[in-house]
Amino acid sequence: MKVNGVPCRTIWPDPNDPAVINIIDQRQLPHAFVVEGLRSVEEFATAIREMHVRGAGLIGATAAFGIYSALLAATPATAEHCLDQGADLLVATRPTARNLAWAVNRQRAALAHGKTLAEQQQIALATACAIADEDAAFCQRIGEHGLPLIAAISRRKQGAPVNILTHCNAGWLAFVDYGSATAPIYAAHQRGIPLHVWVDETRPWLQGAKLTAWELGQEGVPHTLIADNTGGHLMQHGLVDLVIVGTDRVTRTGDVANKIGTYLKALAARDNQLPFYVALPSSTFDWGISDGLAEIPIEERGGDEVRLVRGRTCDGRDETVCIAPVGTAAVNYGFDVTPARLVTGLITERGITPPLAAAIAALFPEYY
Ligand code: MRU
């Protein structure tokens, strides 16, 4: 997608230095566009843990390049140790995101074919680039599969704007390109279908306010920022036609883990008979688990992320302020689980499926 009109991805090898992988430091958005070069597996782990990069697909691609970086620092004698240590370090950074372990496992499988360290380094870079390219291609296909949903609502509304509500940032910033939840939106917008996006601000990190609003703005997609509690009211008053969100992990039975607050949107959508879709590439399925509530690990982050808010003052200074009485206890669950029964459909790179094991198996038979 574009930044100031110029096509951009969220992660790319530095053209001038093969040991450096560039990312966008998303903590600085929307006020500053800062490219950061990552040079060691420790820097990759910090970038994921501290959310310089975030979002399911991008976390996976970053981990894949992190493995490459771990091997660049190895000698033939330490290669196996560096690989194991790097993999453990990366996988521990964000527990809910399935793409993280998926990408590291894919690297490990590919690296089994490398006989020398030089060969392994080459394989690791090629595999990381393939994961990034595939992520972008799969998201583009998610857009093509999701487009008819928006087109059908547009026809029903005789061309009046289709109102889509989304939560958190499942946009191109959360992947390598296109995004998952945003891919159908971008596809529809590019085809001239009038639409408008309600952007949940998404406390406590404010991915909606800081990232989704920014990237929709860059693409010229009409959107309105709302406080997290607003969606239900909008739905009750006929101001939402469709909800599309992303996800960090989906069970083989269609239970969905996504940014905290997603479950409440799904409940409100069900109460208002509105379609609630979840968009994901297949790399986000956890094929080995069936019960989302019991089996998906939910990341818990520090209370300061709830107590403190970072932003830019009107005179251009970046400030962090406290919004609660000093010492207030705060709990910070990063994700919640929306049971499959509340999900209308899963939009994947192979098509749309109901969130049912048998239906998902029909699209992805190799995993069942
Ligand atoms: O904590 P984050 O910003 O990594 O969480 C991101 C989300 O919850 C997105 O909605 C999710 O990754 C799905 S789309 C990649």
Residues whose N, C-alpha, C, O or C-beta is under 5 A from the ligand:
A	BS01	MRU	R54 G55 A56 G57 H167 C168 N169 A170 A174 Q207 G246 T247 D248 N258 K259
